[in-house]
Amino acid sequence: MSVTEQIQQTITDNEVVLFMKGTPDFPQCGFSGKAVHMLRQCGCHDFASVNVLEDPDVRQGIKDFSNWPTVPQLYIKGEFIGGCDIMVEMFEKGELQELLK
Amino acid sequence: MVTPENIKTWIEEGLANSEVQAQGDGQHFSAIVICPEFAGKNTLARHRMVYDALGDRMQTQIHALSLQTLTPDEV
């Protein structure tokens, strides 16, 4: 399976997917940690997470797939939502909570 | 080393009509980008416009860039 197919499968099989550096309990980057925090603040605890630091192909692959240059990246129902800044902004407006219901 | 002035110049060159205030330490940057062309676009679309203006540099030279994107009316 190519990286693209892997990524596509992950976002299809899981309603909420966070591509991040590290794991939810041990984030390796402040922005990734913040993204996890935002999800938990919305009451979402059972999201899928992919640690891009484990696989350089995925780390580059997700940037190509989303056409977005940075990680973390949030997908909800197969759709790219954004990175940490966007999650924070949507959280403040109540939009993130809506999407995660 | 990349400076906030670089970030400002690069975005303003790549995104017509924009005005940028940038800060950062060479690794992590933040920028406020004001551009009338953001009107009617959601945050994701606006951020994509800024990333497009920066092109390859996001992959090669800039580690992290926090963005606030506003139209002149929203400032």
Backbone of each chain as nested JSON, in Angstrom:
{
  "chains": [
    {"id": "A", "residues": [
      {"number": 1, "name": "MET", "atoms": {"N": [0.847, -1.188, 0.0], "CA": [0.0, 0.0, 0.0], "C": [0.885, 1.241, 0.0]}},
      {"number": 2, "name": "SER", "atoms": {"N": [0.582, 2.178, -0.856], "CA": [1.392, 3.398, -0.879], "C": [1.041, 4.252, 0.339]}},
      {"number": 3, "name": "VAL", "atoms": {"N": [1.882, 5.222, 0.594], "CA": [1.62, 6.115, 1.723], "C": [0.284, 6.823, 1.54]}},
      {"number": 4, "name": "THR", "atoms": {"N": [0.031, 7.262, 0.313], "CA": [-1.232, 7.946, 0.029], "C": [-2.419, 7.05, 0.37]}},
      {"number": 5, "name": "GLU", "atoms": {"N": [-2.331, 5.782, -0.032], "CA": [-3.43, 4.852, 0.246], "C": [-3.571, 4.609, 1.744]}},
      {"number": 6, "name": "GLN", "atoms": {"N": [-2.422, 4.519, 2.414], "CA": [-2.438, 4.344, 3.875], "C": [-3.16, 5.492, 4.553]}},
      {"number": 7, "name": "ILE", "atoms": {"N": [-2.792, 6.714, 4.141], "CA": [-3.38, 7.902, 4.747], "C": [-4.871, 7.933, 4.443]}},
      {"number": 8, "name": "GLN", "atoms": {"N": [-5.222, 7.661, 3.196], "CA": [-6.628, 7.672, 2.809], "C": [-7.419, 6.67, 3.635]}},
      {"number": 9, "name": "GLN", "atoms": {"N": [-6.847, 5.501, 3.829], "CA": [-7.522, 4.47, 4.63], "C": [-7.711, 4.929, 6.064]}},
      {"number": 10, "name": "THR", "atoms": {"N": [-6.691, 5.518, 6.633], "CA": [-6.768, 5.97, 8.028], "C": [-7.875, 7.002, 8.205]}},
      {"number": 11, "name": "ILE", "atoms": {"N": [-7.972, 7.945, 7.283], "CA": [-8.975, 8.989, 7.475], "C": [-10.373, 8.508, 7.107]}},
      {"number": 12, "name": "THR", "atoms": {"N": [-10.449, 7.413, 6.366], "CA": [-11.758, 6.839, 6.047], "C": [-12.254, 5.968, 7.205]}},
      {"number": 13, "name": "ASP", "atoms": {"N": [-11.325, 5.235, 7.812], "CA": [-11.708, 4.29, 8.858], "C": [-11.963, 4.935, 10.216]}},
      {"number": 14, "name": "ASN", "atoms": {"N": [-11.49, 6.143, 10.382], "CA": [-11.612, 6.795, 11.69], "C": [-12.261, 8.162, 11.544]}},
      {"number": 15, "name": "GLU", "atoms": {"N": [-13.219, 8.427, 12.396], "CA": [-13.955, 9.675, 12.259], "C": [-13.077, 10.9, 12.524]}},
      {"number": 16, "name": "VAL", "atoms": {"N": [-12.256, 10.8, 13.564], "CA": [-11.38, 11.919, 13.902], "C": [-9.945, 11.409, 13.899]}},
      {"number": 17, "name": "VAL", "atoms": {"N": [-9.103, 12.029, 13.075], "CA": [-7.701, 11.617, 13.019], "C": [-6.806, 12.824, 13.187]}},
      {"number": 18, "name": "LEU", "atoms": {"N": [-5.855, 12.714, 14.092], "CA": [-4.874, 13.776, 14.256], "C": [-3.499, 13.253, 13.862]}},
      {"number": 19, "name": "PHE", "atoms": {"N": [-2.944, 13.845, 12.817], "CA": [-1.556, 13.545, 12.443], "C": [-0.704, 14.485, 13.273]}},
      {"number": 20, "name": "MET", "atoms": {"N": [0.187, 13.92, 14.086], "CA": [0.9, 14.76, 15.039], "C": [2.33, 14.275, 15.244]}},
      {"number": 21, "name": "LYS", "atoms": {"N": [3.08, 15.071, 15.992], "CA": [4.436, 14.658, 16.365], "C": [4.349, 14.104, 17.781]}},
      {"number": 22, "name": "GLY", "atoms": {"N": [4.666, 12.824, 17.901], "CA": [4.535, 12.188, 19.217], "C": [3.169, 11.543, 19.332]}},
      {"number": 23, "name": "THR", "atoms": {"N": [2.805, 11.226, 20.572], "CA": [1.506, 10.592, 20.84], "C": [0.683, 11.524, 21.722]}},
      {"number": 24, "name": "PRO", "atoms": {"N": [-0.636, 11.277, 21.804], "CA": [-1.47, 12.167, 22.629], "C": [-0.982, 12.296, 24.072]}},
      {"number": 25, "name": "ASP", "atoms": {"N": [-0.47, 11.215, 24.626], "CA": [0.005, 11.317, 26.003], "C": [1.432, 11.84, 26.097]}},
      {"number": 26, "name": "PHE", "atoms": {"N": [2.176, 11.743, 25.011], "CA": [3.557, 12.244, 24.984], "C": [3.817, 13.012, 23.698]}},
      {"number": 27, "name": "PRO", "atoms": {"N": [3.208, 14.182, 23.565], "CA": [3.448, 14.966, 22.355], "C": [4.897, 15.444, 22.308]}},
      {"number": 28, "name": "GLN", "atoms": {"N": [5.448, 15.519, 21.102], "CA": [6.845, 15.909, 20.935], "C": [6.981, 17.331, 20.418]}},
      {"number": 29, "name": "CYS", "atoms": {"N": [5.891, 18.037, 20.38], "CA": [5.929, 19.393, 19.839], "C": [4.795, 20.179, 20.489]}},
      {"number": 30, "name": "GLY", "atoms": {"N": [5.064, 21.442, 20.799], "CA": [4.056, 22.266, 21.472], "C": [2.754, 22.385, 20.703]}},
      {"number": 31, "name": "PHE", "atoms": {"N": [2.852, 22.505, 19.382], "CA": [1.634, 22.673, 18.587], "C": [0.831, 21.381, 18.553]}},
      {"number": 32, "name": "SER", "atoms": {"N": [1.528, 20.256, 18.468], "CA": [0.832, 18.959, 18.497], "C": [0.157, 18.759, 19.855]}},
      {"number": 33, "name": "GLY", "atoms": {"N": [0.865, 19.134, 20.909], "CA": [0.293, 19.009, 22.25], "C": [-0.953, 19.862, 22.407]}},
      {"number": 34, "name": "LYS", "atoms": {"N": [-0.901, 21.034, 21.845], "CA": [-2.037, 21.936, 21.92], "C": [-3.221, 21.383, 21.147]}},
      {"number": 35, "name": "ALA", "atoms": {"N": [-2.932, 20.787, 20.002], "CA": [-4.007, 20.202, 19.192], "C": [-4.722, 19.097, 19.968]}},
      {"number": 36, "name": "VAL", "atoms": {"N": [-3.953, 18.254, 20.638], "CA": [-4.542, 17.184, 21.465], "C": [-5.412, 17.797, 22.554]}},
      {"number": 37, "name": "HIS", "atoms": {"N": [-4.871, 18.82, 23.182], "CA": [-5.576, 19.497, 24.266], "C": [-6.919, 20.032, 23.781]}},
      {"number": 38, "name": "MET", "atoms": {"N": [-6.923, 20.648, 22.577], "CA": [-8.156, 21.193, 22.012], "C": [-9.199, 20.095, 21.839]}},
      {"number": 39, "name": "LEU", "atoms": {"N": [-8.775, 18.953, 21.316], "CA": [-9.72, 17.85, 21.09], "C": [-10.313, 17.392, 22.419]}},
      {"number": 40, "name": "ARG", "atoms": {"N": [-9.451, 17.254, 23.411], "CA": [-9.931, 16.801, 24.725], "C": [-10.847, 17.822, 25.369]}},
      {"number": 41, "name": "GLN", "atoms": {"N": [-10.542, 19.097, 25.15], "CA": [-11.411, 20.159, 25.663], "C": [-12.81, 20.081, 25.047]}},
      {"number": 42, "name": "CYS", "atoms": {"N": [-12.883, 19.553, 23.839], "CA": [-14.181, 19.398, 23.168], "C": [-14.864, 18.106, 23.576]}},
      {"number": 43, "name": "GLY", "atoms": {"N": [-14.249, 17.372, 24.486], "CA": [-14.841, 16.12, 24.932], "C": [-14.506, 14.952, 24.031]}},
      {"number": 44, "name": "CYS", "atoms": {"N": [-13.577, 15.161, 23.096], "CA": [-13.221, 14.073, 22.188], "C": [-11.976, 13.371, 22.716]}},
      {"number": 45, "name": "HIS", "atoms": {"N": [-12.14, 12.119, 23.146], "CA": [-11.003, 11.416, 23.725], "C": [-10.597, 10.19, 22.928]}},
      {"number": 46, "name": "ASP", "atoms": {"N": [-11.488, 9.743, 22.044], "CA": [-11.16, 8.493, 21.358], "C": [-10.814, 8.73, 19.896]}},
      {"number": 47, "name": "PHE", "atoms": {"N": [-10.057, 9.783, 19.639], "CA": [-9.638, 10.062, 18.273], "C": [-8.445, 9.183, 17.915]}},
      {"number": 48, "name": "ALA", "atoms": {"N": [-8.282, 8.945, 16.612], "CA": [-7.106, 8.201, 16.14], "C": [-5.958, 9.182, 16.008]}},
      {"number": 49, "name": "SER", "atoms": {"N": [-4.78, 8.74, 16.355], "CA": [-3.651, 9.638, 16.139], "C": [-2.535, 8.899, 15.413]}},
      {"number": 50, "name": "VAL", "atoms": {"N": [-1.839, 9.628, 14.567], "CA": [-0.723, 9.069, 13.808], "C": [0.511, 9.869, 14.169]}},
      {"number": 51, "name": "ASN", "atoms": {"N": [1.526, 9.18, 14.671], "CA": [2.775, 9.843, 15.054], "C": [3.684, 9.916, 13.827]}},
      {"number": 52, "name": "VAL", "atoms": {"N": [3.759, 11.089, 13.212], "CA": [4.54, 11.21, 11.974], "C": [6.033, 11.039, 12.206]}},
      {"number": 53, "name": "LEU", "atoms": {"N": [6.461, 11.15, 13.451], "CA": [7.887, 10.987, 13.73], "C": [8.32, 9.532, 13.585]}},
      {"number": 54, "name": "GLU", "atoms": {"N": [7.353, 8.618, 13.586], "CA": [7.687, 7.197, 13.473], "C": [8.009, 6.781, 12.05]}},
      {"number": 55, "name": "ASP", "atoms": {"N": [7.561, 7.567, 11.087], "CA": [7.709, 7.154, 9.695], "C": [7.919, 8.377, 8.798]}},
      {"number": 56, "name": "PRO", "atoms": {"N": [9.148, 8.547, 8.28], "CA": [9.429, 9.724, 7.454], "C": [8.572, 9.783, 6.194]}},
      {"number": 57, "name": "ASP", "atoms": {"N": [8.149, 8.626, 5.699], "CA": [7.286, 8.624, 4.511], "C": [5.927, 9.236, 4.83]}},
      {"number": 58, "name": "VAL", "atoms": {"N": [5.427, 8.925, 6.019], "CA": [4.139, 9.49, 6.424], "C": [4.304, 10.972, 6.742]}},
      {"number": 59, "name": "ARG", "atoms": {"N": [5.426, 11.291, 7.344], "CA": [5.676, 12.691, 7.71], "C": [5.651, 13.591, 6.475]}},
      {"number": 60, "name": "GLN", "atoms": {"N": [6.269, 13.135, 5.388], "CA": [6.226, 13.904, 4.146], "C": [4.899, 13.674, 3.431]}},
      {"number": 61, "name": "GLY", "atoms": {"N": [4.44, 12.42, 3.482], "CA": [3.228, 12.03, 2.762], "C": [2.009, 12.831, 3.158]}},
      {"number": 62, "name": "ILE", "atoms": {"N": [1.863, 13.091, 4.444], "CA": [0.677, 13.815, 4.888], "C": [0.723, 15.266, 4.415]}},
      {"number": 63, "name": "LYS", "atoms": {"N": [1.905, 15.823, 4.29], "CA": [2.027, 17.195, 3.796], "C": [1.632, 17.263, 2.325]}},
      {"number": 64, "name": "ASP", "atoms": {"N": [2.029, 16.245, 1.565], "CA": [1.656, 16.2, 0.143], "C": [0.168, 15.931, -0.005]}},
      {"number": 65, "name": "PHE", "atoms": {"N": [-0.335, 14.999, 0.814], "CA": [-1.734, 14.579, 0.728], "C": [-2.672, 15.755, 0.965]}},
      {"number": 66, "name": "SER", "atoms": {"N": [-2.375, 16.525, 2.02], "CA": [-3.245, 17.641, 2.401], "C": [-2.903, 18.924, 1.671]}},
      {"number": 67, "name": "ASN", "atoms": {"N": [-1.748, 18.902, 1.007], "CA": [-1.209, 20.149, 0.44], "C": [-1.108, 21.207, 1.529]}},
      {"number": 68, "name": "TRP", "atoms": {"N": [-0.512, 20.781, 2.636], "CA": [-0.4, 21.654, 3.812], "C": [0.974, 21.4, 4.413]}},
      {"number": 69, "name": "PRO", "atoms": {"N": [1.745, 22.443, 4.671], "CA": [3.159, 22.21, 4.967], "C": [3.53, 21.828, 6.397]}},
      {"number": 70, "name": "THR", "atoms": {"N": [2.575, 21.857, 7.304], "CA": [2.978, 21.617, 8.693], "C": [2.145, 20.544, 9.376]}},
      {"number": 71, "name": "VAL", "atoms": {"N": [2.664, 20.076, 10.496], "CA": [1.988, 19.096, 11.35], "C": [1.88, 19.76, 12.713]}},
      {"number": 72, "name": "PRO", "atoms": {"N": [0.787, 19.705, 13.448], "CA": [-0.294, 18.725, 13.376], "C": [-1.326, 19.019, 12.283]}},
      {"number": 73, "name": "GLN", "atoms": {"N": [-2.068, 17.991, 11.911], "CA": [-3.146, 18.124, 10.944], "C": [-4.344, 17.322, 11.429]}},
      {"number": 74, "name": "LEU", "atoms": {"N": [-5.491, 17.982, 11.442], "CA": [-6.708, 17.322, 11.918], "C": [-7.635, 16.98, 10.766]}},
      {"number": 75, "name": "TYR", "atoms": {"N": [-8.101, 15.735, 10.759], "CA": [-9.112, 15.295, 9.796], "C": [-10.354, 14.883, 10.561]}},
      {"number": 76, "name": "ILE", "atoms": {"N": [-11.505, 15.352, 10.113], "CA": [-12.779, 14.909, 10.687], "C": [-13.645, 14.411, 9.546]}},
      {"number": 77, "name": "LYS", "atoms": {"N": [-14.11, 13.154, 9.678], "CA": [-14.931, 12.52, 8.632], "C": [-14.261, 12.643, 7.259]}},
      {"number": 78, "name": "GLY", "atoms": {"N": [-12.969, 12.406, 7.229], "CA": [-12.251, 12.365, 5.958], "C": [-11.904, 13.725, 5.377]}},
      {"number": 79, "name": "GLU", "atoms": {"N": [-12.295, 14.789, 6.101], "CA": [-12.029, 16.117, 5.564], "C": [-10.939, 16.838, 6.36]}},
      {"number": 80, "name": "PHE", "atoms": {"N": [-10.027, 17.479, 5.649], "CA": [-8.963, 18.216, 6.32], "C": [-9.534, 19.475, 6.946]}},
      {"number": 81, "name": "ILE", "atoms": {"N": [-9.301, 19.641, 8.245], "CA": [-9.841, 20.779, 8.975], "C": [-8.788, 21.87, 9.132]}},
      {"number": 82, "name": "GLY", "atoms": {"N": [-7.578, 21.474, 9.467], "CA": [-6.537, 22.484, 9.609], "C": [-5.502, 22.069, 10.627]}},
      {"number": 83, "name": "GLY", "atoms": {"N": [-4.647, 23.016, 10.943], "CA": [-3.613, 22.772, 11.933], "C": [-3.994, 23.384, 13.263]}},
      {"number": 84, "name": "CYS", "atoms": {"N": [-2.999, 23.555, 14.11], "CA": [-3.248, 24.009, 15.474], "C": [-3.934, 25.363, 15.541]}},
      {"number": 85, "name": "ASP", "atoms": {"N": [-3.437, 26.34, 14.759], "CA": [-4.027, 27.695, 14.793], "C": [-5.509, 27.664, 14.462]}},
      {"number": 86, "name": "ILE", "atoms": {"N": [-5.814, 26.912, 13.416], "CA": [-7.202, 26.847, 12.961], "C": [-8.062, 26.151, 14.004]}},
      {"number": 87, "name": "MET", "atoms": {"N": [-7.517, 25.112, 14.633], "CA": [-8.282, 24.414, 15.677], "C": [-8.587, 25.353, 16.834]}},
      {"number": 88, "name": "VAL", "atoms": {"N": [-7.598, 26.149, 17.215], "CA": [-7.809, 27.086, 18.326], "C": [-8.878, 28.104, 17.959]}},
      {"number": 89, "name": "GLU", "atoms": {"N": [-8.786, 28.637, 16.75], "CA": [-9.766, 29.63, 16.331], "C": [-11.173, 29.033, 16.286]}},
      {"number": 90, "name": "MET", "atoms": {"N": [-11.278, 27.83, 15.751], "CA": [-12.595, 27.182, 15.671], "C": [-13.127, 26.837, 17.058]}},
      {"number": 91, "name": "PHE", "atoms": {"N": [-12.227, 26.48, 17.962], "CA": [-12.632, 26.18, 19.325], "C": [-13.219, 27.423, 19.975]}},
      {"number": 92, "name": "GLU", "atoms": {"N": [-12.53, 28.556, 19.782], "CA": [-12.991, 29.796, 20.398], "C": [-14.342, 30.231, 19.859]}},
      {"number": 93, "name": "LYS", "atoms": {"N": [-14.619, 29.863, 18.601], "CA": [-15.909, 30.234, 18.017], "C": [-16.978, 29.176, 18.257]}},
      {"number": 94, "name": "GLY", "atoms": {"N": [-16.596, 28.07, 18.893], "CA": [-17.561, 26.99, 19.125], "C": [-17.73, 26.057, 17.944]}},
      {"number": 95, "name": "GLU", "atoms": {"N": [-16.98, 26.309, 16.873], "CA": [-17.164, 25.502, 15.658], "C": [-16.539, 24.119, 15.789]}},
      {"number": 96, "name": "LEU", "atoms": {"N": [-15.456, 24.022, 16.52], "CA": [-14.787, 22.728, 16.653], "C": [-15.676, 21.76, 17.432]}},
      {"number": 97, "name": "GLN", "atoms": {"N": [-16.297, 22.263, 18.479], "CA": [-17.18, 21.438, 19.298], "C": [-18.334, 20.894, 18.446]}},
      {"number": 98, "name": "GLU", "atoms": {"N": [-18.862, 21.776, 17.574], "CA": [-19.955, 21.381, 16.669], "C": [-19.534, 20.228, 15.775]}},
      {"number": 99, "name": "LEU", "atoms": {"N": [-18.355, 20.356, 15.193], "CA": [-17.857, 19.345, 14.255], "C": [-17.622, 17.998, 14.933]}},
      {"number": 100, "name": "LEU", "atoms": {"N": [-17.304, 18.058, 16.226], "CA": [-16.942, 16.827, 16.925], "C": [-18.114, 16.145, 17.609]}},
      {"number": 101, "name": "LYS", "atoms": {"N": [-19.298, 16.71, 17.475], "CA": [-20.461, 16.12, 18.167], "C": [-20.742, 14.723, 17.673]}}
    ]},
    {"id": "B", "residues": [
      {"number": 1, "name": "MET", "atoms": {"N": [20.099, 32.519, 8.877], "CA": [18.927, 32.288, 9.709], "C": [17.766, 33.153, 9.237]}},
      {"number": 2, "name": "VAL", "atoms": {"N": [16.594, 32.577, 9.203], "CA": [15.412, 33.318, 8.765], "C": [15.015, 34.328, 9.836]}},
      {"number": 3, "name": "THR", "atoms": {"N": [14.688, 35.543, 9.396], "CA": [14.284, 36.577, 10.355], "C": [12.814, 36.941, 10.135]}},
      {"number": 4, "name": "PRO", "atoms": {"N": [12.208, 37.589, 11.128], "CA": [10.833, 38.05, 10.923], "C": [10.717, 38.976, 9.71]}},
      {"number": 5, "name": "GLU", "atoms": {"N": [11.775, 39.74, 9.435], "CA": [11.744, 40.621, 8.27], "C": [11.649, 39.795, 6.982]}},
      {"number": 6, "name": "ASN", "atoms": {"N": [12.335, 38.674, 6.96], "CA": [12.234, 37.77, 5.796], "C": [10.789, 37.326, 5.606]}},
      {"number": 7, "name": "ILE", "atoms": {"N": [10.187, 36.867, 6.715], "CA": [8.802, 36.361, 6.656], "C": [7.902, 37.445, 6.085]}},
      {"number": 8, "name": "LYS", "atoms": {"N": [8.075, 38.655, 6.615], "CA": [7.243, 39.775, 6.171], "C": [7.437, 40.015, 4.67]}},
      {"number": 9, "name": "THR", "atoms": {"N": [8.701, 40.098, 4.249], "CA": [8.989, 40.359, 2.833], "C": [8.437, 39.259, 1.945]}},
      {"number": 10, "name": "TRP", "atoms": {"N": [8.697, 38.011, 2.316], "CA": [8.277, 36.897, 1.475], "C": [6.764, 36.85, 1.296]}},
      {"number": 11, "name": "ILE", "atoms": {"N": [6.033, 37.046, 2.384], "CA": [4.573, 36.997, 2.265], "C": [4.076, 38.176, 1.447]}},
      {"number": 12, "name": "GLU", "atoms": {"N": [4.604, 39.365, 1.744], "CA": [4.121, 40.546, 1.016], "C": [4.447, 40.456, -0.47]}},
      {"number": 13, "name": "GLU", "atoms": {"N": [5.579, 39.83, -0.792], "CA": [5.93, 39.663, -2.214], "C": [5.03, 38.648, -2.892]}},
      {"number": 14, "name": "GLY", "atoms": {"N": [4.675, 37.613, -2.141], "CA": [3.925, 36.516, -2.766], "C": [2.419, 36.716, -2.754]}},
      {"number": 15, "name": "LEU", "atoms": {"N": [1.952, 37.603, -1.876], "CA": [0.509, 37.799, -1.725], "C": [0.221, 39.271, -1.973]}},
      {"number": 16, "name": "ALA", "atoms": {"N": [-0.36, 39.546, -3.129], "CA": [-0.575, 40.938, -3.532], "C": [-1.454, 41.667, -2.533]}},
      {"number": 17, "name": "ASN", "atoms": {"N": [-1.157, 42.947, -2.302], "CA": [-2.01, 43.769, -1.444], "C": [-1.967, 43.413, 0.02]}},
      {"number": 18, "name": "SER", "atoms": {"N": [-0.977, 42.662, 0.437], "CA": [-1.001, 42.251, 1.845], "C": [-0.055, 43.102, 2.676]}},
      {"number": 19, "name": "GLU", "atoms": {"N": [-0.387, 43.154, 3.958], "CA": [0.46, 43.84, 4.917], "C": [0.728, 42.853, 6.039]}},
      {"number": 20, "name": "VAL", "atoms": {"N": [1.965, 42.731, 6.436], "CA": [2.338, 41.672, 7.382], "C": [3.084, 42.23, 8.576]}},
      {"number": 21, "name": "GLN", "atoms": {"N": [2.718, 41.707, 9.753], "CA": [3.541, 41.964, 10.944], "C": [4.042, 40.618, 11.402]}},
      {"number": 22, "name": "ALA", "atoms": {"N": [5.344, 40.469, 11.506], "CA": [5.878, 39.159, 11.848], "C": [6.806, 39.235, 13.049]}},
      {"number": 23, "name": "GLN", "atoms": {"N": [6.788, 38.148, 13.824], "CA": [7.708, 38.035, 14.957], "C": [8.264, 36.629, 14.955]}},
      {"number": 24, "name": "GLY", "atoms": {"N": [9.409, 36.444, 15.6], "CA": [9.883, 35.072, 15.708], "C": [11.337, 35.005, 16.107]}},
      {"number": 25, "name": "ASP", "atoms": {"N": [11.76, 33.776, 16.386], "CA": [13.103, 33.593, 16.93], "C": [14.024, 32.845, 15.984]}},
      {"number": 26, "name": "GLY", "atoms": {"N": [13.626, 32.719, 14.732], "CA": [14.448, 31.975, 13.785], "C": [13.947, 30.553, 13.596]}},
      {"number": 27, "name": "GLN", "atoms": {"N": [13.179, 30.059, 14.561], "CA": [12.59, 28.713, 14.459], "C": [11.078, 28.793, 14.385]}},
      {"number": 28, "name": "HIS", "atoms": {"N": [10.508, 29.445, 15.364], "CA": [9.051, 29.587, 15.435], "C": [8.683, 31.036, 15.144]}},
      {"number": 29, "name": "PHE", "atoms": {"N": [7.78, 31.18, 14.182], "CA": [7.356, 32.531, 13.823], "C": [5.857, 32.679, 13.989]}},
      {"number": 30, "name": "SER", "atoms": {"N": [5.433, 33.924, 14.161], "CA": [4.006, 34.193, 14.066], "C": [3.845, 35.438, 13.21]}},
      {"number": 31, "name": "ALA", "atoms": {"N": [2.75, 35.465, 12.457], "CA": [2.529, 36.613, 11.585], "C": [1.06, 36.967, 11.558]}},
      {"number": 32, "name": "ILE", "atoms": {"N": [0.822, 38.275, 11.525], "CA": [-0.53, 38.77, 11.281], "C": [-0.514, 39.238, 9.836]}},
      {"number": 33, "name": "VAL", "atoms": {"N": [-1.404, 38.699, 9.026], "CA": [-1.448, 39.04, 7.602], "C": [-2.771, 39.716, 7.312]}},
      {"number": 34, "name": "ILE", "atoms": {"N": [-2.686, 40.934, 6.79], "CA": [-3.905, 41.686, 6.486], "C": [-3.985, 41.827, 4.973]}},
      {"number": 35, "name": "CYS", "atoms": {"N": [-5.087, 41.388, 4.414], "CA": [-5.213, 41.409, 2.957], "C": [-6.691, 41.438, 2.572]}},
      {"number": 36, "name": "PRO", "atoms": {"N": [-7.086, 42.366, 1.712], "CA": [-8.496, 42.439, 1.323], "C": [-8.964, 41.19, 0.58]}},
      {"number": 37, "name": "GLU", "atoms": {"N": [-8.009, 40.494, -0.069], "CA": [-8.401, 39.291, -0.819], "C": [-8.877, 38.151, 0.08]}},
      {"number": 38, "name": "PHE", "atoms": {"N": [-8.718, 38.299, 1.404], "CA": [-9.21, 37.255, 2.305], "C": [-10.728, 37.28, 2.438]}},
      {"number": 39, "name": "ALA", "atoms": {"N": [-11.337, 38.378, 1.998], "CA": [-12.779, 38.539, 2.203], "C": [-13.542, 37.359, 1.629]}},
      {"number": 40, "name": "GLY", "atoms": {"N": [-14.503, 36.874, 2.395], "CA": [-15.355, 35.784, 1.929], "C": [-14.712, 34.415, 2.027]}},
      {"number": 41, "name": "LYS", "atoms": {"N": [-13.468, 34.356, 2.48], "CA": [-12.813, 33.043, 2.554], "C": [-12.722, 32.594, 4.003]}},
      {"number": 42, "name": "ASN", "atoms": {"N": [-12.856, 31.279, 4.202], "CA": [-12.734, 30.794, 5.578], "C": [-11.257, 30.731, 5.965]}},
      {"number": 43, "name": "THR", "atoms": {"N": [-11.029, 30.453, 7.239], "CA": [-9.669, 30.508, 7.76], "C": [-8.73, 29.571, 7.024]}},
      {"number": 44, "name": "LEU", "atoms": {"N": [-9.221, 28.383, 6.729], "CA": [-8.367, 27.409, 6.047], "C": [-7.905, 27.951, 4.696]}},
      {"number": 45, "name": "ALA", "atoms": {"N": [-8.852, 28.508, 3.94], "CA": [-8.516, 29.055, 2.617], "C": [-7.522, 30.204, 2.742]}},
      {"number": 46, "name": "ARG", "atoms": {"N": [-7.706, 31.025, 3.767], "CA": [-6.803, 32.154, 3.961], "C": [-5.385, 31.678, 4.269]}},
      {"number": 47, "name": "HIS", "atoms": {"N": [-5.297, 30.684, 5.147], "CA": [-3.97, 30.171, 5.491], "C": [-3.31, 29.562, 4.261]}},
      {"number": 48, "name": "ARG", "atoms": {"N": [-4.087, 28.879, 3.438], "CA": [-3.515, 28.298, 2.211], "C": [-2.941, 29.385, 1.322]}},
      {"number": 49, "name": "MET", "atoms": {"N": [-3.614, 30.536, 1.253], "CA": [-3.106, 31.628, 0.422], "C": [-1.739, 32.09, 0.918]}},
      {"number": 50, "name": "VAL", "atoms": {"N": [-1.594, 32.157, 2.227], "CA": [-0.31, 32.596, 2.784], "C": [0.764, 31.543, 2.532]}},
      {"number": 51, "name": "TYR", "atoms": {"N": [0.425, 30.279, 2.739], "CA": [1.397, 29.215, 2.483], "C": [1.801, 29.195, 1.012]}},
      {"number": 52, "name": "ASP", "atoms": {"N": [0.839, 29.42, 0.125], "CA": [1.157, 29.452, -1.306], "C": [2.124, 30.592, -1.607]}},
      {"number": 53, "name": "ALA", "atoms": {"N": [1.928, 31.731, -0.932], "CA": [2.82, 32.867, -1.148], "C": [4.248, 32.515, -0.727]}},
      {"number": 54, "name": "LEU", "atoms": {"N": [4.376, 31.686, 0.278], "CA": [5.699, 31.316, 0.768], "C": [6.317, 30.165, -0.007]}},
      {"number": 55, "name": "GLY", "atoms": {"N": [5.493, 29.439, -0.741], "CA": [5.986, 28.354, -1.587], "C": [6.812, 27.321, -0.833]}},
      {"number": 56, "name": "ASP", "atoms": {"N": [7.895, 26.946, -1.451], "CA": [8.811, 25.938, -0.911], "C": [9.391, 26.247, 0.442]}},
      {"number": 57, "name": "ARG", "atoms": {"N": [9.399, 27.508, 0.773], "CA": [10.116, 27.916, 1.986], "C": [9.542, 27.261, 3.233]}},
      {"number": 58, "name": "MET", "atoms": {"N": [8.238, 26.949, 3.214], "CA": [7.649, 26.303, 4.386], "C": [8.258, 24.927, 4.593]}},
      {"number": 59, "name": "GLN", "atoms": {"N": [8.633, 24.284, 3.496], "CA": [9.193, 22.942, 3.623], "C": [10.661, 23.005, 3.972]}},
      {"number": 60, "name": "THR", "atoms": {"N": [11.321, 24.048, 3.498], "CA": [12.777, 24.046, 3.613], "C": [13.325, 24.973, 4.69]}},
      {"number": 61, "name": "GLN", "atoms": {"N": [12.737, 26.133, 4.852], "CA": [13.376, 27.11, 5.731], "C": [12.612, 27.48, 6.988]}},
      {"number": 62, "name": "ILE", "atoms": {"N": [11.315, 27.323, 6.961], "CA": [10.519, 27.79, 8.097], "C": [9.976, 26.592, 8.854]}},
      {"number": 63, "name": "HIS", "atoms": {"N": [10.318, 26.498, 10.12], "CA": [9.898, 25.334, 10.899], "C": [8.453, 25.438, 11.334]}},
      {"number": 64, "name": "ALA", "atoms": {"N": [8.089, 26.617, 11.796], "CA": [6.722, 26.783, 12.292], "C": [6.282, 28.217, 12.088]}},
      {"number": 65, "name": "LEU", "atoms": {"N": [5.05, 28.378, 11.675], "CA": [4.525, 29.718, 11.433], "C": [3.066, 29.764, 11.882]}},
      {"number": 66, "name": "SER", "atoms": {"N": [2.815, 30.53, 12.924], "CA": [1.436, 30.724, 13.386], "C": [0.85, 31.894, 12.634]}},
      {"number": 67, "name": "LEU", "atoms": {"N": [-0.386, 31.755, 12.212], "CA": [-0.957, 32.819, 11.392], "C": [-2.241, 33.383, 11.958]}},
      {"number": 68, "name": "GLN", "atoms": {"N": [-2.391, 34.681, 11.812], "CA": [-3.683, 35.313, 12.0], "C": [-3.967, 36.001, 10.679]}},
      {"number": 69, "name": "THR", "atoms": {"N": [-5.112, 35.735, 10.093], "CA": [-5.396, 36.297, 8.782], "C": [-6.649, 37.161, 8.86]}},
      {"number": 70, "name": "LEU", "atoms": {"N": [-6.511, 38.403, 8.445], "CA": [-7.62, 39.347, 8.597], "C": [-7.786, 40.185, 7.333]}},
      {"number": 71, "name": "THR", "atoms": {"N": [-9.015, 40.607, 7.065], "CA": [-9.186, 41.619, 6.03], "C": [-9.017, 42.973, 6.721]}},
      {"number": 72, "name": "PRO", "atoms": {"N": [-8.783, 44.034, 5.962], "CA": [-8.62, 45.355, 6.587], "C": [-9.815, 45.73, 7.463]}},
      {"number": 73, "name": "ASP", "atoms": {"N": [-11.013, 45.271, 7.095], "CA": [-12.196, 45.581, 7.902], "C": [-12.201, 44.872, 9.237]}},
      {"number": 74, "name": "GLU", "atoms": {"N": [-11.524, 43.739, 9.282], "CA": [-11.593, 42.927, 10.496], "C": [-10.573, 43.352, 11.538]}},
      {"number": 75, "name": "VAL", "atoms": {"N": [-9.651, 44.207, 11.126], "CA": [-8.567, 44.581, 12.037], "C": [-9.109, 45.373, 13.229]}}
    ]}
  ]
}
